[in-house]
Amino acid sequence: MDKYRDCYQKGWERLLAQGIEEAALDARLLLEYVCGTDRNTLLVHGDREVSAQEKAAYEEAIARRSQRIPLQQITGCQEFMGLEFAVDQHVLVPRQDTEILVEEVLRELQDGMRILDLCTGSGCILISLLRYSNGCQGVGVDISPAALEVARRNGEKILGIEGECTFLESDLWEKVEGRFDVIVSNPPYIRRGEIDTLMPEVRDHEPRLALDGGEDGLDFYRRIVEESPAYLCGGGRLYLEIGCDQGDAVQELLLRRGFREVNVVQDYAGLDRVVHGSWPIL
């Protein structure tokens, strides 16, 4: 039988030859996924024998990663806000940058508030907000029924409370009813002409529907900012994740629409990441 360390080394070398940037990390994580082990196994038990079944599954996983299929689509999960979310090819992989958006909402979120999450995808934003608050209720909206199925599974697994979190198939506001204390969204914001320049994992394997923000990347921001006051309670807040070069443009959209206390928030790299503002009490 092959040794654990030898399998890892072969996987690493194959990914490196295919130009995978984090070949060593991905090779280790895939081996742990297949064998049900942890990082200490490589360090302490590198001579562990790998069964023929484990070896075959690992080689298949390495082959898929070599085709630039995202690691998270192979393992079927991604950690976000300390929680484990299911992911597949129908949703964007939750990214650490989006944790900035969740953290900003949590600063102002109070118990019992109603939250609307537009373009919910895997549901990671809404589910995290509900998991780390008390008595809040949320609606997650997406145009993709396949994405909503993933979101529902995540909601049941992480929250497990019926009625606290519902998911709605809708083209943004199309089927949304009622008013909310918080509206949050990480909408498609990549400029259409730039999508083909993205890394293959994103360009070829993540849903284009969740990437394409129109010619200037601002199509969804215009629609969300224009209509959100009809769905916000007085004093309610709108939070938007943005691309690093969109802060000024999205801030201007909110100000022109009449939002107050409009702020641009940077991520840990010092790049613009979130714009938020409050709707006045009329």
QUIHU-V724004 format. One record per residue. N is the residue number from 1. RES is the residue in three letters. SS is DSSP state (a for helix, b for strand, c for the rest). PSI is psi in degrees with one decimal (999 if undefined). NEAR is the number of other ideal C-beta (glycine too) atoms within 12 Angstrom. Layout:
n = [N N]
res = [RES RES]
ss = [SS SS]
psi = [PSI PSI]
near = [NEAR NEAR]
This chain:
n = [1 2 3 4 5 6 7 8 9 10 11 12 13 14 15 16 17 18 19 20 21 22 23 24 25 26 27 28 29 30 31 32 33 34 35 36 37 38 39 40 41 42 43 44 45 46 47 48 49 50 51 52 53 54 55 56 57 58 59 60 61 62 63 64 65 66 67 68 69 70 71 72 73 74 75 76 77 78 79 80 81 82 83 84 85 86 87 88 89 90 91 92 93 94 95 96 97 98 99 100 101 102 103 104 105 106 107 108 109 110 111 112 113 114 115 116 117 118 119 120 121 122 123 124 125 126 127 128 129 130 131 132 133 134 135 136 137 138 139 140 141 142 143 144 145 146 147 148 149 150 151 152 153 154 155 156 157 158 159 160 161 162 163 164 165 166 167 168 169 170 171 172 173 174 175 176 177 178 179 180 181 182 183 184 185 186 187 188 189 190 191 192 193 194 195 196 197 198 199 200 201 202 203 204 205 206 207 208 209 210 211 212 213 214 215 216 217 218 219 220 221 222 223 224 225 226 227 228 229 230 231 232 233 234 235 236 237 238 239 240 241 242 243 244 245 246 247 248 249 250 251 252 253 254 255 256 257 258 259 260 261 262 263 264 265 266 267 268 269 270 271 272 273 274 275 276 277 278 279 280 281 282]
res = [MET ASP LYS TYR ARG ASP CYS TYR GLN LYS GLY TRP GLU ARG LEU LEU ALA GLN GLY ILE GLU GLU ALA ALA LEU ASP ALA ARG LEU LEU LEU GLU TYR VAL CYS GLY THR ASP ARG ASN THR LEU LEU VAL HIS GLY ASP ARG GLU VAL SER ALA GLN GLU LYS ALA ALA TYR GLU GLU ALA ILE ALA ARG ARG SER GLN ARG ILE PRO LEU GLN GLN ILE THR GLY CYS GLN GLU PHE MET GLY LEU GLU PHE ALA VAL ASP GLN HIS VAL LEU VAL PRO ARG GLN ASP THR GLU ILE LEU VAL GLU GLU VAL LEU ARG GLU LEU GLN ASP GLY MET ARG ILE LEU ASP LEU CYS THR GLY SER GLY CYS ILE LEU ILE SER LEU LEU ARG TYR SER ASN GLY CYS GLN GLY VAL GLY VAL ASP ILE SER PRO ALA ALA LEU GLU VAL ALA ARG ARG ASN GLY GLU LYS ILE LEU GLY ILE GLU GLY GLU CYS THR PHE LEU GLU SER ASP LEU TRP GLU LYS VAL GLU GLY ARG PHE ASP VAL ILE VAL SER ASN PRO PRO TYR ILE ARG ARG GLY GLU ILE ASP THR LEU MET PRO GLU VAL ARG ASP HIS GLU PRO ARG LEU ALA LEU ASP GLY GLY GLU ASP GLY LEU ASP PHE TYR ARG ARG ILE VAL GLU GLU SER PRO ALA TYR LEU CYS GLY GLY GLY ARG LEU TYR LEU GLU ILE GLY CYS ASP GLN GLY ASP ALA VAL GLN GLU LEU LEU LEU ARG ARG GLY PHE ARG GLU VAL ASN VAL VAL GLN ASP TYR ALA GLY LEU ASP ARG VAL VAL HIS GLY SER TRP PRO ILE LEU]
ss = [c b b a a a a a a a a a a a a a a c c c c c a a a a a a a a a a a a a c c c a a a a a a c c c c b b c a a a a a a a a a a a a a a a c c c c a a a a a c b b b b c c b b b b c c c c c c c c c a a a a a a a a a a a a a c c c c c b b b b b c c c c c a a a a a a a a c c c c c b b b b b b c c a a a a a a a a a a a a a a c c c c c c b b b b b c c c c c c c c c c b b b b b b c c c c b c a a a a a a c c a a a a c c c c a a a c b c c c c c c a a a a a a a a a a a a a b b b b b b b b b b c c c c c a a a a a a a a a a a c c b b b b b b b c c c c c b b b b b b b c c c c]
psi = [151.8 151.5 151.1 -46.9 -38.3 -41.3 -44.9 -45.6 -43.3 -40.5 -43.5 -48.3 -38.5 -43.3 -38.7 -40.1 -25.0 5.0 19.7 122.8 -42.5 56.6 -44.0 -45.4 -46.6 -39.8 -41.5 -44.8 -38.1 -37.3 -40.4 -38.8 -45.4 -40.2 -7.7 33.6 -175.3 -178.9 -24.8 -23.0 -43.7 -37.8 -39.5 -30.1 44.8 -18.8 6.1 137.1 140.0 125.4 163.4 -37.4 -43.6 -41.5 -44.1 -41.7 -38.2 -43.8 -36.6 -42.4 -42.3 -38.7 -42.3 -42.4 -33.4 -25.2 8.8 19.2 130.5 142.1 -42.7 -28.0 -24.1 -45.3 -21.1 13.5 160.1 135.1 139.2 127.2 35.6 8.9 153.8 118.8 138.1 140.3 155.4 -166.1 -7.8 -5.3 154.6 143.9 125.1 135.2 152.9 -33.3 -34.6 -18.3 -28.1 -41.9 -47.9 -43.3 -37.0 -41.1 -42.2 -25.3 -33.3 -8.8 130.2 157.0 139.1 4.5 157.3 133.5 135.7 125.9 108.5 140.3 52.9 -27.8 -121.0 -9.3 7.5 -35.0 -55.2 -45.7 -39.4 -42.8 -42.0 -35.3 -33.7 24.0 176.9 127.5 10.4 155.8 149.5 152.4 126.0 129.8 135.2 151.3 -15.6 116.0 -31.9 -40.1 -41.4 -32.3 -40.1 -44.3 -42.0 -42.0 -41.3 -40.2 -44.6 -39.6 -43.9 -38.6 -47.2 21.3 116.3 140.4 -20.8 -31.9 122.1 154.5 139.1 127.0 114.8 144.0 90.9 -112.4 -4.8 -46.7 12.4 137.6 152.4 -175.4 156.7 152.0 -29.1 131.8 129.3 147.2 139.4 82.0 169.8 129.1 10.6 134.3 135.4 -41.5 -10.1 -8.8 -39.8 -8.8 -4.8 162.0 148.6 -34.6 -37.4 -50.7 -41.8 -16.7 -9.5 151.7 121.6 -30.4 -30.7 0.4 -38.7 107.9 14.9 -176.3 -41.3 5.6 2.1 4.9 -48.2 -34.4 -41.0 -46.2 -41.5 -47.6 -39.9 -42.4 -18.7 -32.7 -28.4 -12.9 3.0 139.3 156.9 129.8 -1.6 162.7 145.3 129.4 130.2 128.4 144.8 164.1 158.2 -16.7 18.3 3.9 -51.1 -43.1 -44.5 -37.0 -41.2 -37.1 -44.0 -43.2 -42.6 -31.4 -13.9 7.7 151.3 168.6 46.3 126.6 149.1 129.0 136.3 155.6 -173.3 -13.9 1.2 15.4 144.6 132.0 -29.6 139.6 133.4 154.5 165.3 146.0 128.6 151.9 114.1 999]
near = [14 25 22 34 24 22 38 39 24 25 43 29 18 27 36 21 15 23 17 30 16 19 26 21 21 35 37 34 35 40 44 30 30 31 30 15 26 17 19 13 27 29 16 13 20 22 17 26 19 33 18 13 15 29 25 16 24 39 25 20 33 37 20 31 41 28 22 25 31 35 35 35 32 34 28 25 28 32 23 38 31 18 28 23 38 33 37 30 27 28 44 44 37 39 31 20 28 39 30 35 38 39 29 32 42 28 20 25 34 21 15 16 29 34 48 47 50 44 48 49 46 52 48 45 54 55 44 40 49 42 32 25 29 16 17 33 29 41 39 46 38 42 28 31 17 23 36 31 24 39 43 29 28 40 37 20 21 31 31 15 19 11 14 27 37 33 38 32 23 26 18 32 29 15 19 31 16 21 22 39 34 45 47 50 45 46 45 37 39 36 23 20 14 22 26 16 13 21 21 21 29 27 19 19 29 34 31 21 25 36 34 28 35 21 14 22 27 33 27 37 38 27 24 42 40 22 25 39 29 22 31 37 26 15 23 36 39 49 51 50 46 44 31 25 19 31 30 18 28 43 28 21 31 37 20 16 28 20 32 21 21 29 27 31 31 18 24 12 11 12 19 26 35 39 43 38 37 28 32 18 11 11]
